[in-house]
């Protein structure tokens, strides 16, 4: 997830709350980097660090593209219901931003 994508999600935060949805940001970076990013953007979401890319690998997106000379996970978004069942998966290929799921896309799938 990039800064712009996170800002868009933050702007839609109330709409996600109305759907009783929690957003978890999982970043395959070290904990201190993830914490600094969250604090810099003053995000209301829960951020989780996945430095070994274990979670990312389980979802098939682990460190597959290079951005700014660094391997990062593919941009992706998942909807997992309260029973832990994967209900929706969006896999981007990288840049540009159009490859990312929009808040409107996610909200539409939540409504299903």
N, C-alpha and C positions, 0 to 999 in steps of 0.2 A: 504494500500500500504506500502511496506517495502522499506528500503533504496536501496536494490539491484534492485528492480523493478523500482524505480524512476530513478536510474542511467541509466538503460537500455532505459527508455523512453527519458531521456535527450540526450542520444547518438543518438537517432533517431529523435531528434527535427526538424532538417531541412527537413526530409522526410515528417513529419506531416505538416510543414508549406507549403510545395509544394502542399499538398492536401487541403490547406486552412482549416486545422483543428486546433482547439484550445483545449488544454488539461487543464482540471480543476481537481485539486486534492482536493477531499472533505474528510476531516478527522473528525471523530466523537470525537474530543478532544477539550479542551479549546483553545481559540484564541492564547494565549501566547505560548502554546506548539506547535501549528501548525506553527506559525510565526518563532519560534526558529528552528524548523525542516527545514523549507524552507530556512532560512538564513544559516544554517549549511551546507546544500547541494548546496547552491548557485543556486537554481533551476530557470529556466526561466519561469516556469509555474505559473498559478494563483492557489493559495491555498485558500480554503474556510474552515472555521471552522464550525462544526456541533455538538456542545457539547451536545445538547439534542437528537441527532441522528434522528431528524425529517426527513431530506432528506434521510438518510440511511434507515429508516423505510419505506419511500415511495417506495424505490426500493427493499425492502425485504432483506436487508443485515445488519440490525442494530445489533451491539454488540452480535454476536452469537458464538464467539470462545474466548478462553483464550490464550493470548500470554504474556509470562513473568509476570504471575500473574495479568493480567489486561484483562478485557473484551474489545474486539475490534470487529469492523464490519468484516463480511466476505470479503475476497479479491474479488474484482469485477471490471469490466470495462464495460462502456456503451458508445454507440455511439448515440448521439441525433442530429438530423439534425437541420438546421437553423430555421425550423418551429416549433421546439420543439417536434418532433415525435421521439420516441425511435425506432432506426433502428437495434440495436444489443445489446445483453446483454451477458456477460460472468460472471458466478458465480463459484468461487473457493470454495473449502471446507476448506481451511486453508493451512497447510503446506503439502507437500514441495512446493518449488517454481514452480514446474511443474503444480501446480493448478492455476497458474496465467496466464492471457492473456499476450502474448508477443507483443512487438511492431509490429512484422511481422504479427501476427494475426489481430491486430487492423487495420494496413494499408491495409491488404487484404480485410477486411470488408468495409473500407472506399471506396475502389475502386468499390465496387458493386453498 
